[in-house]
Every structure is written in structure tokens, then in C-alpha cells.
Amino acid sequence: MLVFVKKIIQISLILSVVFSISNIVSAQEVVTNSAPSIYLNFSPDNPRAGDSVELTVASDLLNLSSSKITWYIDGVARKETSSQSITINAKNTGGKTTVRVVVEGSDGVIKETSRDILPAGVDLVVEPMSYTLPFYKGKPYFAAQGTVKIIAIPDVMINGSKVASKDLVFRWSTGDNVLGANSGKGKDTIILNGTIPIRDIDISVEIRDGSGNILVQTSKTIFVSSPKILFFENSPLYGVLYNKAISNSYYLGTREEVNIVAKPFSFDFPSDTAPTANYVWYVNGNYIAPGSKTNEMLFRQTVANLKGTASVSLDLKSTINIFQSASNGFSVGFGQ
């Protein structure tokens, strides 16, 4: 009986010691796992080359105001002490900057985190697909109900090599609407049509790598503008004189006739004489039927020794895009 009691006492002592050790280990683990996490935020989130980047450390539980904070940029400690935010400049495209922040709380607990800044760039080229004059080197307007092409030109380097568009994933959106059908790998170009009601287009693109990480993003507003009508003299000797548009007046003098051609600018026409282009001419307020070419009008002096001025105006409308229209006019002076 005594032996049995001793064994029970020994077993109890062993269990008591094991339980005490287990409690000690559990207490240490709770302290370690309950230590607050810290987070490192960038503004902007995806900086471009040379951007000024604000770095901010945050914590959901740790009191940062009473903590010691040390920043390291590419392994070099910054002079700022206990600053929750610092500002640095991003390197050139492809140049990596490693940011590390170490926070020591008032209770001695030390936490740290790090992130890399890999600047990239993207340019959006906007090309309204509307009619312009021959030899015109500029860009047309984006007219109401018009069509526009947007091309994203990325400047992304990974591991020192420039990444081609075909190897990147493009995510296009207008406002809050993701354009899924136009997004995907290598889809660096998108074509959009103007909407009714008439409004500007807010277009944005995110560029991601094959793993889904956002490398760079940008946005642009495409403003709706009104199309125009331009007038030129169509010379029988030199052809259309594109070097000098008729703005307010044209002096015919004593010449017998002049042929004036009207050219649309930024209308959604495939050509200036497209079937969808409706030209309506007026002289002194009276409708005048055009000749074989609806965008040309021949003005002839039929009575000699007269002097005066005639008012010429033109209304141009699209027969399919009802919000595309323009009016313009000029005066013709004749006689000496």
C-alpha cells in the first residue's frame, strides 16, 4: 500500500512539473504571436521614375508615437528619428529601391517590414479616328459620338530588361467600369465610341505582370470638342490652297468666278464627300443647291461693274451621328 501511494505521489509530481513547463512555453508563445504587425504604405502606390514618394509606417495596435522608428533606404539608415513618414525620390525605370522600417515599441518588442520600389511608366496616346485635312500633321478633336483609339505605351523593366507589351497584362476601365472584353495579355490598344448623353471619357489602365502584380497605372480624360468647317479656294491652276484658309472674308474683285471648297475637321467621316456628310449652303440667307460635289460651291459674277458683298454660310451635319454638326460662313467681296 505504501509503495502504491509513493508511485501516485511521484506521478503527480511529474505531471505537475510537465504542466508548469507547458504553461511557461504557452505564455511565451502568446506574447510573441500577439505582438502588433506594422505596415508600409507608399503614396503614390505605383510610383513612376523620378516621382516623389511618401513612405508611411502604420500599425493597427502598436503606439507608434511612443516607439522608436528607424528607416533604411537600400540598407542605409536615414537621419529621421521616430518619424512615421519620410519622402524619397524613385529611381529611374527599372532601378529598385529597398525600403525597410524597424519599429521598437515602448515594451521592447521590435517589429520590422520592408518593400521594394520598382518604378515603371506608361503613356497613353489618344488618336481620334475622324476626318482631317490632307497633309495635316496635327491631331483631330474627339467629337460627340466620335470614335477614338487609345494606345498604352509601357516603360517597364524587370531584372534589367525592358518588358514588351505582349508579355504584360492590361486592365482597361472607364470610370468604375472594367472593360473585360478589351483587357488581357498584350491588349495595349482599345477603341471606344462616344456615348449618349454626351460626356467626356475617363479612361484608365493598369499594367500587371504575369503574377497579377500591378506594375504601373495611369488615367486620362478625353474631352469632347465640337467639329469644325474650314473653307479654302480651289484654284484651277494649283488645286486646293490648303496653306491659307478663308476665315472671315474673301475678295473676288473683278475676277469672273471662284470655286470654294468646304472641308470638315474632326467629323466622323471617312472622307469629305462621304454619303453621311450633309452640306447645306446659303447665300444671303437663301438656300443654294451645290454642284456635283456637295462640299464645293462656284461663285460667279454675272453682272459687270457691280460692287458689293455677299454672305455665304454652310451647315454641315452627320446623317448618322445626330450630335455631330457645325456651321461656318464668310463674306465675298466683289467689284472695285
C-alpha positions as CSV (number, residue, x, y, z in Angstrom):
1,M,0.0,0.0,0.0
2,L,2.8,2.4,0.8
3,V,4.6,1.6,-2.4
4,F,1.4,2.4,-4.4
5,V,1.0,5.7,-2.6
6,K,4.6,6.7,-3.4
7,K,4.1,5.9,-7.0
8,I,1.0,8.1,-7.1
9,I,2.9,10.9,-5.4
10,Q,5.8,10.6,-8.0
11,I,3.4,10.5,-10.9
12,S,1.6,13.6,-9.6
13,L,4.9,15.5,-9.1
14,I,6.0,14.6,-12.7
15,L,2.6,15.7,-14.1
16,S,2.8,18.9,-12.1
17,V,6.3,19.7,-13.4
18,V,5.3,19.0,-17.0
19,F,2.1,21.1,-16.7
20,S,4.2,24.0,-15.3
21,I,6.7,23.8,-18.2
22,S,3.8,23.7,-20.6
23,N,2.3,26.9,-19.1
24,I,5.6,28.7,-19.3
25,V,6.0,27.8,-23.0
26,S,2.4,28.8,-23.8
27,A,2.8,32.2,-22.1
28,Q,5.9,32.9,-24.2
29,E,4.1,32.0,-27.5
30,V,1.2,34.2,-26.7
31,V,3.4,37.2,-26.1
32,T,5.2,36.6,-29.5
33,N,2.1,36.0,-31.5
34,S,0.2,38.9,-30.1
35,A,2.8,41.4,-31.0
36,P,1.2,44.0,-33.3
37,S,2.1,44.0,-37.0
38,I,3.3,47.1,-38.9
39,Y,2.5,48.1,-42.5
40,L,4.5,50.1,-45.0
41,N,2.5,52.3,-47.4
42,F,3.6,54.2,-50.5
43,S,2.0,57.3,-52.0
44,P,1.6,57.0,-54.9
45,D,1.1,53.2,-54.7
46,N,2.9,52.6,-58.0
47,P,5.4,55.4,-58.5
48,R,6.9,56.3,-61.8
49,A,10.5,57.1,-62.5
50,G,11.6,60.2,-60.5
51,D,8.4,60.5,-58.6
52,S,8.4,61.9,-55.1
53,V,7.2,59.0,-52.9
54,E,5.9,59.4,-49.4
55,L,6.6,56.4,-47.2
56,T,4.4,55.9,-44.2
57,V,4.6,53.2,-41.5
58,A,1.3,52.2,-39.8
59,S,0.1,49.8,-37.2
60,D,-3.4,48.7,-36.0
61,L,-2.3,48.1,-32.4
62,L,1.2,49.4,-31.8
63,N,1.5,53.0,-30.5
64,L,3.9,54.5,-33.0
65,S,4.1,57.9,-31.3
66,S,5.9,56.4,-28.4
67,S,8.0,54.0,-30.4
68,K,11.5,54.3,-31.9
69,I,11.3,54.2,-35.7
70,T,14.3,53.7,-37.9
71,W,14.2,53.9,-41.7
72,Y,16.7,52.2,-44.0
73,I,16.9,53.0,-47.7
74,D,18.9,50.4,-49.6
75,G,20.4,49.4,-46.3
76,V,21.5,52.9,-45.2
77,A,19.8,54.3,-42.1
78,R,18.1,57.7,-42.5
79,K,18.6,60.5,-40.1
80,E,14.9,60.9,-39.3
81,T,14.2,59.6,-35.8
82,S,10.8,58.3,-34.8
83,S,9.3,59.8,-37.9
84,Q,6.2,57.9,-39.1
85,S,6.6,59.3,-42.7
86,I,9.5,60.2,-44.9
87,T,9.8,61.2,-48.5
88,I,12.2,59.9,-51.1
89,N,12.6,60.1,-54.9
90,A,12.0,57.0,-57.0
91,K,14.9,55.9,-59.2
92,N,14.8,55.6,-63.0
93,T,12.8,52.9,-64.6
94,G,14.0,49.5,-63.5
95,G,16.0,50.9,-60.6
96,K,15.0,49.1,-57.4
97,T,14.9,50.9,-54.1
98,T,14.6,48.7,-51.0
99,V,12.8,50.3,-48.1
100,R,13.0,48.8,-44.6
101,V,11.5,50.2,-41.4
102,V,12.2,49.0,-37.9
103,V,9.9,49.9,-35.0
104,E,10.8,49.3,-31.4
105,G,7.8,49.7,-29.1
106,S,7.9,51.0,-25.5
107,D,7.7,47.5,-24.2
108,G,10.8,46.5,-26.1
109,V,9.1,44.5,-28.8
110,I,10.8,45.0,-32.2
111,K,8.9,44.6,-35.5
112,E,10.1,45.4,-39.0
113,T,8.9,45.2,-42.6
114,S,10.2,46.0,-46.0
115,R,9.1,46.7,-49.5
116,D,10.7,47.4,-52.9
117,I,10.0,50.4,-55.1
118,L,10.3,49.4,-58.8
119,P,9.3,52.5,-60.8
120,A,7.7,52.0,-64.2
121,G,5.9,54.2,-66.6
122,V,3.1,54.2,-69.2
123,D,2.0,56.8,-71.7
124,L,-1.5,57.0,-73.2
125,V,-1.6,58.1,-76.8
126,V,-5.1,59.3,-77.8
127,E,-6.0,59.2,-81.6
128,P,-9.4,60.3,-82.5
129,M,-10.5,58.4,-85.6
130,S,-12.0,61.3,-87.5
131,Y,-11.5,63.3,-90.7
132,T,-8.6,65.7,-91.0
133,L,-7.2,67.7,-93.9
134,P,-4.7,66.3,-96.3
135,F,-1.1,66.9,-95.2
136,Y,-2.4,67.9,-91.7
137,K,0.3,67.0,-89.1
138,G,-1.8,67.6,-86.1
139,K,-4.4,65.7,-84.3
140,P,-8.2,66.0,-84.8
141,Y,-10.6,66.6,-82.0
142,F,-12.7,63.9,-80.3
143,A,-16.2,64.9,-81.4
144,A,-19.6,63.9,-79.9
145,Q,-20.4,60.3,-80.9
146,G,-17.0,60.0,-82.3
147,T,-14.5,57.1,-82.3
148,V,-11.2,57.2,-80.5
149,K,-8.2,54.9,-80.3
150,I,-6.1,54.8,-77.1
151,I,-2.7,53.1,-77.1
152,A,-0.8,52.4,-73.9
153,I,3.0,52.5,-74.3
154,P,4.5,50.9,-71.2
155,D,8.0,51.6,-69.9
156,V,8.6,48.6,-67.6
157,M,11.8,46.9,-66.8
158,I,12.2,43.6,-64.9
159,N,15.6,42.2,-63.9
160,G,17.3,44.9,-66.0
161,S,15.4,44.1,-69.2
162,K,12.6,46.1,-70.9
163,V,9.4,44.1,-71.0
164,A,7.4,44.1,-74.2
165,S,3.7,44.9,-74.3
166,K,2.9,41.3,-75.4
167,D,4.2,40.0,-72.1
168,L,2.2,42.4,-69.9
169,V,-1.5,42.3,-68.8
170,F,-3.6,45.4,-69.5
171,R,-6.7,46.1,-67.5
172,W,-8.8,48.9,-69.1
173,S,-11.6,50.8,-67.4
174,T,-13.8,53.8,-68.0
175,G,-14.9,55.3,-64.7
176,D,-15.7,52.4,-62.4
177,N,-16.5,50.0,-65.3
178,V,-13.8,47.4,-66.1
179,L,-13.7,46.7,-69.8
180,G,-13.1,43.0,-69.5
181,A,-13.5,42.2,-73.2
182,N,-10.8,44.8,-74.1
183,S,-8.4,43.7,-71.3
184,G,-5.9,40.9,-71.2
185,K,-2.4,39.9,-72.1
186,G,-0.9,42.1,-74.8
187,K,-4.0,44.2,-75.2
188,D,-2.3,47.6,-75.2
189,T,-4.8,49.2,-77.6
190,I,-8.5,50.0,-77.1
191,I,-11.1,51.6,-79.4
192,L,-14.1,53.5,-77.8
193,N,-17.1,55.2,-79.2
194,G,-18.7,58.3,-77.7
195,T,-21.9,57.9,-75.8
196,I,-25.3,59.5,-75.4
197,P,-25.7,61.5,-73.2
198,I,-22.6,63.3,-74.5
199,R,-19.8,63.3,-71.9
200,D,-16.1,63.2,-71.6
201,I,-14.4,59.8,-71.4
202,D,-12.3,59.0,-68.3
203,I,-10.1,56.2,-69.3
204,S,-7.6,54.3,-67.1
205,V,-5.3,51.4,-67.5
206,E,-3.5,49.1,-65.0
207,I,-0.5,47.1,-66.2
208,R,0.3,43.9,-64.4
209,D,2.9,41.2,-64.7
210,G,2.1,37.5,-65.2
211,S,1.6,37.0,-61.5
212,G,-1.0,39.7,-61.3
213,N,1.1,42.3,-59.5
214,I,0.3,45.9,-60.5
215,L,3.4,47.5,-62.1
216,V,2.0,50.9,-63.1
217,Q,-1.3,52.6,-63.7
218,T,-2.4,55.8,-65.3
219,S,-5.5,57.6,-66.4
220,K,-6.6,60.4,-68.8
221,T,-9.7,62.4,-69.6
222,I,-10.6,62.6,-73.3
223,F,-12.6,65.8,-73.7
224,V,-15.4,66.1,-76.2
225,S,-15.0,69.0,-78.6
226,S,-17.0,70.4,-81.4
227,P,-16.1,69.7,-85.1
228,K,-15.5,72.5,-87.5
229,I,-15.8,73.6,-91.1
230,L,-12.9,75.1,-93.0
231,F,-13.1,77.0,-96.3
232,F,-10.4,77.1,-99.0
233,E,-10.1,78.3,-102.5
234,N,-9.9,75.6,-105.1
235,S,-7.6,77.1,-107.7
236,P,-7.8,75.8,-111.3
237,L,-4.1,76.1,-111.5
238,Y,-2.8,75.0,-108.1
239,G,-5.6,73.0,-106.7
240,V,-6.9,73.4,-103.2
241,L,-4.9,76.1,-101.4
242,Y,-4.6,74.4,-98.0
243,N,-1.9,76.9,-97.0
244,K,-4.5,79.6,-96.4
245,A,-7.9,79.1,-95.0
246,I,-10.7,81.6,-95.6
247,S,-11.6,82.9,-92.2
248,N,-13.9,85.9,-92.4
249,S,-13.9,87.3,-95.9
250,Y,-12.7,86.6,-99.4
251,Y,-12.1,89.3,-102.0
252,L,-13.1,88.3,-105.5
253,G,-12.5,91.7,-107.0
254,T,-13.2,91.9,-110.8
255,R,-12.4,88.2,-111.4
256,E,-15.3,86.3,-113.0
257,E,-15.5,83.4,-110.6
258,V,-14.0,81.5,-107.7
259,N,-14.5,77.9,-106.6
260,I,-14.7,77.5,-102.8
261,V,-14.4,74.1,-101.2
262,A,-15.5,73.2,-97.6
263,K,-13.5,70.7,-95.6
264,P,-14.8,69.1,-92.4
265,F,-12.5,68.8,-89.5
266,S,-12.9,66.2,-86.8
267,F,-16.2,64.8,-88.1
268,D,-16.6,61.1,-88.0
269,F,-16.5,60.9,-91.9
270,P,-14.3,58.5,-93.9
271,S,-13.9,61.3,-96.5
272,D,-15.1,64.9,-97.1
273,T,-17.7,63.7,-99.6
274,A,-18.9,60.7,-97.6
275,P,-22.7,59.9,-98.1
276,T,-23.1,60.6,-94.4
277,A,-22.0,64.2,-94.8
278,N,-24.9,66.6,-95.4
279,Y,-23.8,70.0,-96.7
280,V,-26.4,72.8,-96.9
281,W,-25.2,76.1,-98.5
282,Y,-26.8,79.6,-98.1
283,V,-26.0,82.8,-99.9
284,N,-27.5,85.9,-98.3
285,G,-29.8,83.6,-96.3
286,N,-31.1,81.7,-99.4
287,Y,-30.6,78.0,-99.9
288,I,-28.3,77.3,-102.8
289,A,-28.0,73.8,-104.3
290,P,-24.4,72.7,-104.7
291,G,-22.9,71.2,-107.8
292,S,-21.7,67.7,-108.5
293,K,-19.6,67.9,-105.3
294,T,-21.7,68.8,-102.4
295,N,-18.7,70.3,-100.5
296,E,-17.9,72.8,-103.3
297,M,-19.6,76.0,-104.4
298,L,-18.8,78.1,-107.5
299,F,-19.4,81.8,-107.2
300,R,-19.6,83.8,-110.4
301,Q,-20.2,87.4,-111.2
302,T,-23.0,87.6,-113.8
303,V,-23.3,91.4,-113.9
304,A,-20.4,93.7,-114.7
305,N,-19.5,96.9,-112.9
306,L,-21.2,96.0,-109.7
307,K,-19.7,96.3,-106.3
308,G,-20.9,94.7,-103.1
309,T,-20.7,91.9,-100.6
310,A,-22.4,88.5,-100.4
311,S,-22.8,86.5,-97.3
312,V,-22.0,82.8,-97.6
313,S,-22.8,80.2,-94.9
314,L,-22.8,76.5,-94.6
315,D,-24.4,74.0,-92.3
316,L,-22.8,70.5,-92.1
317,K,-24.4,67.6,-90.3
318,S,-23.8,63.9,-90.0
319,T,-26.8,61.8,-91.1
320,I,-26.0,59.0,-88.6
321,N,-24.4,60.9,-85.7
322,I,-27.0,63.5,-84.9
323,F,-24.8,65.3,-82.4
324,Q,-22.1,66.0,-84.9
325,S,-22.8,69.3,-86.7
326,A,-21.1,72.6,-87.4
327,S,-21.8,75.9,-89.1
328,N,-19.5,78.5,-90.5
329,G,-19.5,81.3,-93.0
330,F,-17.7,84.2,-94.6
331,S,-18.3,87.1,-96.9
332,V,-17.4,87.5,-100.6
333,G,-16.4,91.0,-101.8
334,F,-16.7,91.7,-105.5
335,G,-16.2,94.7,-107.8
336,Q,-13.7,97.5,-107.5
